[in-house]
């Protein structure tokens, strides 16, 4: 794995962790990274769980690409 690939993979894992944290923590900075805020018209507390699923998928894909 090249240096740039490794850096992008680590950045992807960090973003996945940020999405998981955004599911449970209310913070103005973290709110701007939430996927449900970006893609839905009226985000509600029930749409926060989209971030949990997306974060787990992103982390899983990046770990898989690191091990491959």
N, C-alpha and C positions, 0 to 999 in steps of 0.2 A: 504494500500500500504506500503510495507516494505521500509526500509531506502535505500537499494541499488536500488530498483525499482524507488523510487522517484528521486534519484540522476541521474540515467540513463535517466529518463524522462526529467529532467531539462537540462541535457547535450544534449539530442536530440533536445529540443526546442532551445537551444543556437546554435547548428549546423544549424538548419533551418534558424534562423535569420542570421547567417553568410553567408549562401547560398544566401539569399535574398539580403544582402548587396553586395555580390560578383557580383550580376547582374549589379549593378549600379556604383560600385567603383573599380577603377583600383589600386591595391596595390600588391606588391610582396608577402607579407605574405598571403593575402587572395587568391591570384592566386593558391596557392598550395592546397587549399581546394575545388576549383571549380570542379564539377562533369564533366563538358564538357571537361576540360583539362585532367582529369584522363581517361575518356572512349573514347574520339575521337582522331583520329590521328592528324588532323589539326584543332584545335579550332579556330573559327572566332568570331567576335563580334555578328554575328547572332545566334551562338550556346550558347551565354551567358544566354538566356532566359530559357534554360533547368534548370538552377540553381534556377530561380524564381519559376517555377512549382514544382520542387523537394523540395525546402524550404517550400513552402506552404503545400505540402503533408506531409512532416515530422512533421511540427508544428501541423497540424490538427490531425494526428495520435497520437501524444504525448499528446495533450490536451484531445482527446477522451479517451485515456487510463488513464489519471489522473481523469477524471470525472466518469469513469466506476466503 
